[in-house]
């Protein structure tokens, strides 16, 4: 009886040992496969789809772009330098007016800078999108279709020109043009009358009485009193970079991952590389076979490319909360290559780095992302009001660089705050 029991016990023990051994082998194999640098086609398709299926904004009108506004009537200007295209203050009436103007605009004819400023001085609404951008993109921001990709504009003025009716003026900072639009003078006047005027002025209007204003770009916009900006804290949210590797299509457990002596983390996959610096700068190089792609066709329009790139960037920046968002600064195409540059903005106010670096620069070849540079920073309101240098002192400093535009923004020097400051562009 004892012998039989011992045999059964030994038999069960042998089975248990075999099961444990097989489990250990399976776990070892799984671990080794997971830590290998998986450069096969399956992983390439997996990583590509993981970045391509991030939510794409349904239209450009969903994007929050900074816009400065001046509403002008018989008794002066209303002004705002803290507005975006998705704010209620913009969408209630300002957006529909510009949409109607762009939707009915025909052929633009060149005009002089003097005529442009004269239009700003009369009954008008002035829209400043901070940087020259394709007119088709600006139309998309207000919900209008346009195929005018080659015309760039930064400042748009919808003005009542008397017998000539309402006209739309464009400026890219160096050239000016205008055309008639199907917006009634009465509708424009009704919108203007809904604002409290007298709280803003342009530099060109004060140039005759104060030579300091004469040294500025004519459309430098100033508010009285000066606006209050929130104080911002800033930090680099990259203490753990595994999530960033996953978003950009790299295996966080790859063996081809190391840290250089200077602190830069380097990840290699085939001839693709990813470099992450301590200051939050991320450099992606797609090499000869980029694995990172955007969700769009090879022959996509500029607007479709912007939406797809914005989706890719959202997949990165939605991994942490921030009071800042990205906005398009410029887009340039040459042959099959397209370069998109983005900046940070907080409630319509731009954030600038000391070296004028972009928050993001994306280079495309078709739908492939051939290179990507990010400056990953997280901004938060502190609940306090930021202090600004007095205007007269800022004017005196700006006068040393004639022709610059003086405005308010945030400066990020890489520390734990983003300081409210006067910016000279």
C-alpha positions in Angstrom: 0.0 0.0 0.0 2.9 2.4 1.0 4.7 1.4 -2.2 1.7 2.2 -4.4 1.2 5.6 -2.7 4.8 6.5 -3.2 4.6 5.6 -6.9 1.5 7.8 -7.3 3.1 10.6 -5.4 6.3 10.4 -7.5 4.2 10.3 -10.7 2.3 13.5 -9.7 5.6 15.2 -8.8 7.1 14.4 -12.1 4.1 15.8 -13.9 4.3 19.0 -11.8 8.0 19.4 -12.6 7.3 18.9 -16.4 4.5 21.5 -16.3 6.6 24.0 -14.4 9.5 23.5 -16.8 7.4 24.0 -19.8 5.9 27.2 -18.3 9.3 28.5 -17.6 10.5 27.9 -21.1 7.4 29.5 -22.5 7.9 32.6 -20.3 11.5 32.8 -21.3 10.7 32.6 -25.0 8.0 35.2 -24.7 10.3 37.6 -22.8 13.1 37.2 -25.4 10.7 37.8 -28.3 9.3 40.9 -26.5 12.8 42.4 -25.9 14.0 41.8 -29.4 14.2 44.8 -31.7 11.0 43.8 -33.7 11.7 45.3 -37.1 9.6 42.9 -39.1 6.7 43.9 -41.3 4.1 43.0 -38.7 5.6 45.4 -36.1 5.9 48.1 -38.7 2.3 47.8 -39.7 1.2 47.6 -36.0 3.2 50.7 -35.0 2.1 52.6 -38.1 -1.6 51.9 -37.4 -1.3 52.8 -33.8 -0.2 56.3 -34.7 -2.5 56.7 -37.6 -5.8 55.9 -35.9 -5.7 58.7 -33.4 -8.8 60.9 -33.6 -8.6 63.4 -36.4 -10.5 66.7 -35.9 -13.6 66.6 -38.1 -12.7 69.9 -39.6 -10.3 72.8 -39.3 -13.0 74.7 -37.5 -12.4 72.4 -34.6 -8.8 73.7 -34.2 -8.1 76.4 -31.7 -6.0 79.0 -33.4 -5.0 82.3 -31.8 -6.5 85.4 -33.4 -6.2 89.1 -32.5 -9.3 91.2 -33.0 -9.9 94.9 -33.5 -13.5 96.1 -34.1 -13.6 99.7 -35.3 -16.5 102.2 -35.4 -17.0 106.0 -35.2 -15.8 106.1 -31.6 -12.6 104.1 -31.7 -11.6 100.4 -31.4 -12.5 97.4 -29.3 -9.5 95.1 -29.1 -8.6 91.6 -27.9 -5.3 89.8 -28.0 -6.5 86.8 -25.9 -8.9 85.0 -28.2 -9.0 81.8 -30.2 -11.1 80.7 -33.1 -13.1 78.3 -30.9 -13.9 80.8 -28.2 -17.5 81.8 -27.8 -16.5 85.5 -28.2 -15.3 84.6 -31.8 -17.8 82.0 -32.9 -20.9 84.1 -32.0 -20.6 86.7 -34.8 -17.0 87.3 -35.8 -16.6 83.9 -37.4 -19.8 84.0 -39.5 -18.9 87.4 -40.9 -15.5 86.3 -42.0 -16.9 83.0 -43.3 -19.4 85.0 -45.4 -16.7 87.2 -46.7 -14.3 84.4 -47.7 -17.1 82.4 -49.2 -18.1 85.2 -51.5 -14.6 86.5 -52.3 -13.6 86.4 -56.0 -10.4 87.8 -57.4 -8.1 89.8 -55.2 -6.5 92.9 -56.7 -3.3 94.5 -55.3 -3.7 97.6 -53.2 -1.4 99.8 -51.2 -0.4 99.6 -47.6 -2.0 103.1 -47.1 -5.4 101.8 -48.4 -5.1 98.9 -46.1 -4.5 101.1 -43.0 -7.3 103.4 -44.2 -9.7 100.4 -44.2 -8.6 99.6 -40.6 -9.3 103.1 -39.5 -13.0 103.1 -40.8 -15.9 100.9 -39.8 -14.3 97.5 -39.9 -13.3 94.3 -38.2 -9.6 93.3 -38.2 -8.5 89.7 -37.8 -4.8 88.9 -37.1 -3.8 85.2 -37.2 -0.2 86.0 -36.0 1.5 84.4 -39.0 1.0 84.3 -42.8 -1.0 81.1 -43.6 -2.7 79.8 -46.7 -6.0 81.5 -47.3 -7.6 78.0 -47.7 -6.5 77.2 -44.2 -7.9 80.4 -42.7 -11.1 79.8 -44.5 -11.3 76.3 -43.0 -10.8 77.8 -39.5 -14.1 79.6 -39.9 -15.9 76.7 -41.6 -15.6 77.8 -45.2 -14.4 75.7 -48.2 -11.6 77.2 -50.3 -8.9 75.9 -52.7 -6.8 79.0 -52.5 -3.6 77.3 -51.2 -1.1 79.6 -52.9 -2.4 82.9 -51.4 -0.9 83.6 -48.0 -2.5 86.0 -45.5 -2.0 86.9 -41.9 -4.2 90.1 -41.4 -7.7 90.3 -42.8 -9.9 93.4 -42.7 -13.6 93.4 -43.4 -14.3 97.1 -44.1 -17.2 99.3 -45.2 -15.8 101.3 -48.1 -18.9 103.5 -48.8 -19.9 103.4 -52.4 -17.6 100.5 -53.0 -19.5 98.4 -50.5 -17.9 96.0 -48.1 -14.4 94.8 -49.1 -12.1 92.2 -47.7 -8.4 93.2 -47.4 -5.5 90.8 -47.0 -2.0 91.3 -45.9 0.9 88.9 -45.5 3.1 91.5 -43.8 4.6 92.8 -47.0 1.9 92.9 -49.7 -1.7 93.9 -49.8 -4.8 93.1 -51.8 -8.6 93.4 -51.6 -11.8 92.4 -53.3 -15.5 93.0 -52.9 -17.6 90.5 -50.9 -21.2 89.7 -50.4 -21.5 91.1 -46.8 -23.9 93.9 -46.3 -22.8 97.2 -44.8 -25.7 97.0 -42.4 -24.7 93.6 -41.1 -21.2 94.8 -40.5 -22.4 98.0 -38.8 -24.7 95.9 -36.5 -21.8 93.7 -35.4 -19.6 96.7 -34.8 -22.3 98.5 -32.7 -22.5 95.5 -30.3 -19.0 96.2 -29.0 -17.8 98.8 -26.5 -15.3 100.9 -28.4 -12.4 103.0 -27.2 -10.3 100.4 -25.5 -7.6 99.8 -28.1 -5.4 101.6 -30.6 -2.8 100.8 -33.3 0.7 102.0 -33.4 0.3 104.0 -36.6 -2.5 106.0 -35.0 -0.1 107.3 -32.3 3.0 107.7 -34.4 2.4 111.4 -35.0 2.3 112.2 -31.2 4.9 109.8 -29.9 7.9 108.9 -32.0 8.3 105.6 -30.1 5.2 104.3 -31.8 6.5 105.4 -35.2 9.4 102.9 -34.9 6.9 100.0 -34.7 5.1 97.9 -37.3 1.9 100.0 -38.0 -0.5 97.3 -36.9 1.0 96.7 -33.5 -2.2 96.6 -31.4 -2.4 97.9 -27.9 -5.1 97.7 -25.3 -6.0 100.2 -22.6 -5.8 99.2 -19.9 -3.2 96.5 -20.5 -4.6 93.0 -20.4 -4.0 90.8 -17.4 -2.2 87.5 -18.2 -2.2 84.5 -15.9 1.1 83.4 -14.5 2.2 80.0 -15.9 4.2 77.2 -14.4 6.2 75.1 -16.8 7.9 71.7 -16.8 9.1 68.9 -19.1 6.8 65.8 -18.5 9.3 63.2 -19.7 10.4 61.5 -16.6 9.1 58.3 -18.2 9.5 58.1 -21.9 8.1 54.6 -22.6 4.7 56.1 -23.6 6.4 58.4 -26.1 8.2 55.5 -27.7 5.0 53.6 -28.1 3.2 56.6 -29.7 6.0 57.1 -32.2 6.1 53.4 -33.2 9.1 52.3 -31.2 9.3 49.3 -28.9 10.0 50.5 -25.3 11.7 47.2 -24.5 14.1 47.2 -27.4 17.7 46.4 -26.8 18.7 49.2 -29.1 18.1 51.9 -26.5 20.8 53.7 -24.6 21.7 57.0 -22.9 24.6 59.1 -24.1 27.1 60.7 -21.7 25.3 64.1 -22.1 22.0 62.6 -21.0 20.3 62.2 -24.4 18.3 59.0 -24.7 18.8 57.3 -28.1 16.5 54.6 -29.6 17.4 52.9 -32.9 15.1 50.8 -35.1 16.6 49.9 -38.5 17.7 53.2 -39.9 15.0 55.1 -38.0 16.2 56.9 -34.8 14.7 58.7 -31.9 16.6 61.0 -29.6 15.2 62.5 -26.4 17.1 65.3 -24.7 16.8 66.4 -21.1 15.2 69.7 -22.0 12.2 67.9 -23.6 13.5 68.2 -27.2 12.5 65.0 -29.2 14.1 64.3 -32.6 12.7 61.6 -34.9 14.5 60.6 -38.1 12.6 58.2 -40.3 15.6 57.2 -42.3 15.1 55.6 -45.7 11.9 53.7 -44.7 9.9 55.9 -42.2 7.6 53.8 -40.0 5.6 56.8 -38.8 2.7 57.9 -41.0 -0.2 60.2 -41.0 -3.8 59.2 -41.9 -4.1 60.8 -45.3 -3.7 60.1 -49.0 -0.5 60.8 -51.0 -2.3 63.5 -52.9 -4.0 65.1 -49.9 -4.7 68.9 -49.8 -2.8 71.2 -47.4 -5.8 71.3 -45.1 -6.0 67.5 -45.0 -2.4 67.3 -44.1 -2.7 69.8 -41.3 -5.6 67.9 -39.8 -3.7 64.6 -40.0 -0.5 66.0 -38.5 -2.6 67.7 -35.8 -4.0 64.3 -35.0 -0.5 62.8 -34.7 0.6 65.6 -32.4 -2.6 65.2 -30.3 -1.7 61.6 -29.7 1.5 62.8 -28.1 0.3 65.8 -26.2 -2.9 64.2 -24.8 -0.7 61.9 -22.6 -0.6 64.7 -20.1 -2.8 67.7 -19.1 -1.7 71.2 -20.1 -3.3 74.6 -20.3 -1.5 75.2 -23.7 -2.3 73.8 -27.1 -0.6 73.7 -30.4 -1.3 76.0 -33.4 -0.1 76.1 -36.9 2.7 78.7 -37.5 3.6 77.9 -41.1 3.3 75.4 -43.8 5.7 75.1 -46.8 5.7 72.7 -49.7 8.5 71.9 -52.2 8.0 69.0 -54.5 6.9 66.0 -52.5 8.1 67.5 -49.2 5.9 69.5 -46.9 7.1 71.1 -43.6 4.6 72.2 -40.9 5.7 74.3 -38.0 3.6 74.6 -34.8 3.8 76.8 -31.7 2.3 76.8 -28.2 -0.5 79.2 -27.3 -2.4 79.7 -24.0 -5.9 81.3 -24.5 -4.7 82.9 -27.7 -1.4 84.2 -26.3 1.7 82.7 -27.9 4.5 81.0 -26.0 8.0 81.7 -27.3 11.3 79.9 -26.6 14.4 81.9 -26.1 16.0 80.4 -29.2 12.8 80.9 -31.2 12.5 77.2 -31.6 9.1 75.7 -32.6 7.0 73.6 -30.4 6.8 71.1 -33.2 8.2 70.7 -36.7 6.9 67.9 -39.0 8.4 67.1 -42.4 6.2 64.9 -44.7 6.9 63.1 -47.9 3.5 62.0 -49.0 1.9 60.4 -46.0 5.3 59.4 -44.5 6.7 61.5 -41.6 10.4 61.7 -42.6 11.4 63.8 -39.6 9.8 65.2 -36.5 11.1 67.6 -33.9 9.2 68.3 -30.7 9.8 70.5 -27.6 7.6 68.8 -25.1 6.5 71.3 -22.4 3.6 71.3 -20.0 2.1 74.6 -18.9 -0.4 75.3 -16.1 -2.1 78.3 -14.7 -0.8 79.2 -11.2 -3.9 81.2 -10.2 -1.8 84.4 -10.0 -1.6 87.4 -12.3 1.7 87.9 -14.2 3.5 91.2 -14.1 4.5 93.0 -17.3 7.2 95.6 -18.0 5.6 99.1 -18.3 4.6 99.9 -21.9 6.7 103.0 -22.2 9.8 101.1 -21.1 9.0 98.4 -23.6 8.5 101.0 -26.4 11.9 102.5 -25.7 13.5 99.0 -25.9 11.6 98.2 -29.1 12.7 101.5 -30.7 16.2 100.0 -30.9 14.9 97.6 -33.5 12.8 99.7 -35.9 10.0 98.0 -37.8 9.3 95.3 -35.3 5.8 94.4 -34.0 5.4 94.8 -30.3 2.9 92.5 -28.6 2.3 90.5 -25.4 3.2 86.8 -25.0 4.9 84.3 -22.8 8.6 83.6 -22.8 9.8 80.1 -21.9 13.5 80.0 -20.9 13.5 76.3 -20.0 12.8 76.8 -16.3 9.8 76.1 -14.1 7.8 79.2 -15.3 6.8 80.8 -18.6 7.0 84.6 -18.0 4.5 87.1 -19.4 6.6 89.5 -21.5 6.6 91.9 -24.4 7.5 90.2 -27.7 9.1 92.0 -30.6 8.6 90.2 -34.0 
